[in-house]
Amino acid sequence: MADNKALYILAGYDDETEKYLAGIQNKLYLEGFEGWQTRNIPMHITLESFPTEQEEELIERVKKVASETSSFEVTFNHVGIFHDGNTMFIEPNTNAALLKLRETFGSSYHWTPHTTMLIEKPEVICQALPHVISAFDPFKGRVEVLHLYEFFPTRHILSVPLLP
């Protein structure tokens, strides 16, 4: 992947889920936590990454998958931190619909569906954790859209709604 760029397929949420998750992240920003996570993009679950040379193919693939996939419910019931301690996230329970969507783009082996709240040094993640926990209550949301982005720099390519 030349110049550290890649294409990413993201599963996006309904408006209420977006607002709720973004609200938790914005609370962190208001508390002074900056992080290294990508900003100014929708809350999401990353499904897979691809080389930039596959852009035209992926545009068609995302459109096709979205036209054949119904939106679905996900339940969020916990906050997590990856093993390196640098990433704090809110994780939906994995269900059949989410696994099927992931596996249309790549293997679900060793994949953790998650929505990143903060990427920082482990000591900063530990300081931020109580702020996320106090703002988070388990809830149900919906996956309703597929996004295609290029990173870095961030470039939005396509957003396609799933079937109702």
Beta strands, then each sheet from edge to edge (+ up, - down):
strand 1: 6-13
strand 2: 44-50
strand 3: 72-81
strand 4: 87-92
strand 5: 115-119
strand 6: 139-151
strand 7: 155-161
sheet 1: 2+ 1- 6+ 3- 4+ 5-
sheet 2: 2+ 1- 6+ 7-
end
